[in-house]
């Protein structure tokens, strides 16, 4: 459930915007979101040696 706040100065977004996008635009948006998520996720590199700290 998504609640909408009524602010008269802000236009209301279309409820089903995603469905109006063409396939190429959807793929581009998903790829960009994936890049942003990867950048935000912490990177843990394996060093080859494990310590039992």
Secondary structure, 3 states (H helix, E strand, C coil): CCCCCCCCCCCCCCCCHHHHCCHHHHHHHHHHHHHHHHHHCCCCCCCCCCCCC
